[in-house]
Amino acid sequence: MKIDFVKYHGTGNDFIMINDTSGNTGMLSIKTVSFLCDRRFGIGADGLIILKNHHDADFEMIYYNSDGKEGSMCGNGGRCIVAFAKKAGLISRSARFKSIDGIHEAQIRENGIISLKMKDITNIEQGKGYYFLDTGSPHYVTFIKGLKNYDVFGEGRKIRNSNRFREEGTNVNFAEDTENGIFVRTYERGVENETLSCGTGVVASAVCYAVEKNLVTDHVEINTRGGNLLVRFDREGKTSFTNIRLEGHATYVFSGTIELPA
């Protein structure tokens, strides 16, 4: 079986994109997805996204983590699938699409920035030295110093596999103040490693930063190892945020055809 694909990345968070508007690809097995995402034997990516037709939206986004299992919402993947849909001629400057956590809207600006509307946040758990919340995916957020040289893989894995999170898993974000906003590094469940950027993690870190610093601004600038992003929001009360938008570029890398092993 041969599969046509396109590769995109959003601030270094990379994805294999498959256009299945014809309905010929269907759902892929765990083994197939993990093979395609493998960086040595397959194409290589943090995740795989299938674009399907949807009766009440421009398209549907089916997202798989690199371990082969279907994942929760992916913010960078959401921006990438909008760019992919535009390249495929399915949309022009705006999109309305279905994902696992509901309907999302997006706009493509003249400078190529994609602004993706994320789900509202109505509850943020605050504990000793951490925050925990759902931005379409579960996220643990902690603020530290010396993040550039911090062991994100080791410490992130410990938290992700702690008694509380071992079964369902969580993404773990480490954030640090910068001159213009915050620097964020993320250990992602499903990838089970640090990624260069995590969209839902950036959103989680931005709103937690707003709570941590009691910000009156309506946006936070984010620096990740893969590039810069912007999170906009309307704040309603201490831990309630609406009209959240994740903004940044989604970049085409290459396209091709791969034959699956027998």
C-alpha positions as CSV (number, residue, x, y, z in Angstrom):
1,M,0.0,0.0,0.0
2,K,1.3,3.4,-1.0
3,I,0.5,6.6,0.9
4,D,0.9,10.2,-0.4
5,F,1.8,12.6,2.3
6,V,3.0,16.2,3.0
7,K,5.3,17.2,5.8
8,Y,4.7,20.4,7.8
9,H,6.1,21.9,11.0
10,G,4.8,24.6,13.4
11,T,7.8,26.1,15.2
12,G,9.7,22.8,14.9
13,N,6.8,20.6,16.0
14,D,6.5,18.4,12.9
15,F,3.7,16.4,11.4
16,I,2.9,14.0,8.5
17,M,-0.3,15.2,6.8
18,I,-2.5,12.9,4.8
19,N,-5.4,14.2,2.6
20,D,-8.2,11.6,2.9
21,T,-11.0,13.5,1.4
22,S,-11.4,10.6,-1.0
23,G,-12.0,8.3,1.9
24,N,-9.5,5.7,0.6
25,T,-7.0,5.9,3.5
26,G,-9.4,5.3,6.4
27,M,-8.2,4.9,9.9
28,L,-4.6,3.8,10.3
29,S,-3.3,1.1,12.7
30,I,-1.0,1.9,15.7
31,K,1.7,0.0,14.0
32,T,1.4,1.9,10.7
33,V,1.3,5.3,12.4
34,S,4.3,4.6,14.6
35,F,6.2,3.3,11.5
36,L,5.5,6.5,9.5
37,C,6.5,8.7,12.4
38,D,9.7,6.8,13.1
39,R,12.7,9.1,12.3
40,R,15.0,6.2,11.2
41,F,12.8,3.8,9.3
42,G,9.8,6.0,8.3
43,I,9.2,9.6,7.4
44,G,9.8,10.9,10.9
45,A,7.5,13.3,12.8
46,D,6.1,14.1,16.2
47,G,2.6,13.1,15.0
48,L,0.4,12.2,12.0
49,I,-2.7,14.1,11.0
50,I,-5.4,12.9,8.6
51,L,-7.7,15.4,6.9
52,K,-11.2,14.1,6.3
53,N,-14.4,15.4,5.0
54,H,-17.0,16.6,7.5
55,H,-20.7,17.3,7.0
56,D,-20.8,20.4,9.1
57,A,-17.3,22.0,8.7
58,D,-14.6,22.6,6.1
59,F,-12.9,19.4,7.2
60,E,-12.1,17.1,10.1
61,M,-8.7,16.7,11.8
62,I,-7.8,13.2,13.1
63,Y,-4.5,13.4,15.1
64,Y,-2.2,10.6,16.1
65,N,0.8,10.8,18.4
66,S,4.1,9.3,17.2
67,D,3.4,6.3,19.4
68,G,0.6,5.4,17.0
69,K,-2.3,6.1,19.3
70,E,-5.0,8.7,18.5
71,G,-4.2,11.8,20.6
72,S,-6.1,14.8,22.0
73,M,-6.1,18.3,20.5
74,C,-2.8,19.5,19.0
75,G,-2.4,23.3,18.6
76,N,0.6,23.3,16.3
77,G,-1.0,20.5,14.3
78,G,-4.2,22.5,14.1
79,R,-2.3,25.4,12.5
80,C,-0.5,23.1,10.2
81,I,-3.7,21.4,8.9
82,V,-5.1,24.8,8.1
83,A,-2.0,25.6,6.0
84,F,-2.3,22.1,4.4
85,A,-6.0,22.6,3.6
86,K,-5.2,25.9,1.9
87,K,-2.4,24.3,-0.1
88,A,-4.9,21.6,-1.2
89,G,-7.4,24.2,-2.3
90,L,-10.0,23.3,0.3
91,I,-10.1,26.7,2.0
92,S,-9.0,30.3,1.2
93,R,-8.2,32.6,4.2
94,S,-10.3,31.1,6.9
95,A,-11.4,27.6,8.1
96,R,-13.8,26.0,10.4
97,F,-12.9,22.4,11.3
98,K,-13.7,19.6,13.6
99,S,-11.2,18.1,16.1
100,I,-11.5,15.7,19.0
101,D,-12.2,18.6,21.4
102,G,-14.9,20.3,19.2
103,I,-15.0,22.9,16.5
104,H,-12.1,25.3,15.8
105,E,-11.9,28.4,13.7
106,A,-8.8,29.8,12.1
107,Q,-7.7,32.7,9.9
108,I,-4.7,33.0,7.6
109,R,-3.3,36.5,7.6
110,E,-1.5,38.3,4.8
111,N,1.9,37.6,6.4
112,G,1.2,33.9,6.6
113,I,0.5,33.9,10.4
114,I,-2.2,31.4,11.2
115,S,-4.5,32.4,14.1
116,L,-6.2,29.4,15.6
117,K,-9.1,29.7,18.1
118,M,-8.6,27.3,21.0
119,K,-11.2,26.0,23.6
120,D,-12.1,28.2,26.5
121,I,-10.5,27.6,29.9
122,T,-12.8,27.7,32.8
123,N,-10.8,26.0,35.5
124,I,-7.1,26.0,36.5
125,E,-5.9,23.9,39.4
126,Q,-3.2,25.6,41.3
127,G,-0.9,23.5,43.6
128,K,2.4,24.0,45.4
129,G,4.7,25.1,42.5
130,Y,2.5,23.9,39.7
131,Y,-0.7,24.5,37.7
132,F,-2.8,21.8,36.0
133,L,-5.4,22.5,33.3
134,D,-7.0,21.3,30.0
135,T,-6.4,23.3,26.8
136,G,-7.7,20.5,24.6
137,S,-5.0,18.3,26.1
138,P,-4.0,18.0,29.7
139,H,-1.1,20.1,30.8
140,Y,1.1,20.4,34.0
141,V,2.9,23.8,34.1
142,T,5.6,24.9,36.4
143,F,7.8,28.0,36.5
144,I,11.6,27.6,37.0
145,K,14.9,29.4,36.6
146,G,17.7,28.2,34.3
147,L,15.4,26.6,31.8
148,K,17.9,26.6,29.0
149,N,20.1,24.0,30.6
150,Y,17.3,22.2,32.5
151,D,16.8,18.4,32.2
152,V,13.3,18.7,30.6
153,F,13.3,15.0,29.4
154,G,14.3,13.5,32.8
155,E,12.2,15.8,35.0
156,G,9.2,15.8,32.6
157,R,9.2,12.0,32.4
158,K,9.1,11.8,36.2
159,I,6.0,14.0,36.4
160,R,4.3,12.4,33.4
161,N,4.8,8.9,35.0
162,S,4.0,9.9,38.6
163,N,1.2,8.1,40.5
164,R,-1.3,10.8,39.5
165,F,-0.6,10.9,35.8
166,R,0.8,7.5,35.0
167,E,-2.4,6.0,33.6
168,E,-3.9,8.9,31.6
169,G,-0.7,10.8,31.1
170,T,-0.1,14.5,30.9
171,N,2.1,17.0,29.0
172,V,4.6,18.7,31.2
173,N,5.6,22.3,30.6
174,F,8.5,24.2,32.1
175,A,8.4,28.0,31.8
176,E,10.7,30.9,32.6
177,D,10.3,34.7,32.5
178,T,12.0,36.5,29.6
179,E,12.2,40.2,28.7
180,N,9.2,40.1,26.5
181,G,7.2,37.1,27.8
182,I,8.1,33.5,28.6
183,F,10.4,30.7,27.4
184,V,8.6,27.3,27.3
185,R,9.9,23.8,27.0
186,T,7.6,20.8,26.9
187,Y,7.7,17.0,27.5
188,E,4.9,15.5,25.5
189,R,3.0,12.4,26.3
190,G,2.5,10.1,23.3
191,V,5.9,11.3,21.9
192,E,7.4,10.5,25.4
193,N,10.1,13.1,24.8
194,E,10.7,16.8,24.6
195,T,9.4,18.4,21.4
196,L,10.7,21.7,20.0
197,S,7.3,23.3,20.6
198,C,3.8,22.3,21.8
199,G,0.8,24.4,20.8
200,T,-1.6,23.4,23.6
201,G,1.4,23.6,26.0
202,V,2.2,27.1,24.9
203,V,-1.5,28.1,25.5
204,A,-1.4,26.5,28.9
205,S,1.8,28.2,29.9
206,A,0.6,31.6,28.7
207,V,-2.7,31.6,30.7
208,C,-0.9,30.2,33.8
209,Y,1.7,33.0,33.4
210,A,-1.3,35.5,33.3
211,V,-2.5,34.0,36.6
212,E,1.0,33.8,38.1
213,K,1.7,37.5,37.4
214,N,-1.9,38.7,37.5
215,L,-1.4,40.2,34.1
216,V,-3.8,42.8,32.8
217,T,-2.6,42.4,29.2
218,D,-4.5,40.4,26.6
219,H,-1.6,38.5,25.1
220,V,1.7,36.7,26.0
221,E,4.7,36.3,23.7
222,I,6.2,32.8,23.8
223,N,9.7,31.6,22.8
224,T,10.2,27.9,22.3
225,R,13.2,26.0,21.1
226,G,11.5,25.8,17.6
227,G,10.6,29.5,17.3
228,N,8.2,32.2,18.5
229,L,4.4,32.1,19.1
230,L,1.8,34.5,20.4
231,V,-1.2,33.6,22.6
232,R,-4.1,36.1,22.8
233,F,-7.0,35.8,25.2
234,D,-9.8,37.6,27.0
235,R,-9.6,37.1,30.8
236,E,-12.8,36.7,32.8
237,G,-12.0,36.4,36.5
238,K,-8.9,34.8,38.0
239,T,-8.8,31.5,36.2
240,S,-11.3,31.8,33.3
241,F,-10.1,32.6,29.8
242,T,-12.1,32.9,26.5
243,N,-11.4,33.8,22.9
244,I,-8.0,32.2,23.2
245,R,-5.9,32.3,20.0
246,L,-2.7,30.6,19.2
247,E,-0.8,32.5,16.5
248,G,2.3,31.6,14.5
249,H,3.6,30.3,11.1
250,A,3.0,26.8,9.8
251,T,5.7,25.8,7.4
252,Y,5.6,23.3,4.4
253,V,8.7,21.0,4.5
254,F,8.3,18.5,1.7
255,S,5.9,16.0,0.1
256,G,6.2,12.5,-1.2
257,T,4.9,8.9,-1.4
258,I,5.9,6.1,0.9
259,E,5.2,2.4,0.5
260,L,4.2,0.6,3.7
261,P,6.1,-2.6,4.5
262,A,4.2,-5.8,4.1
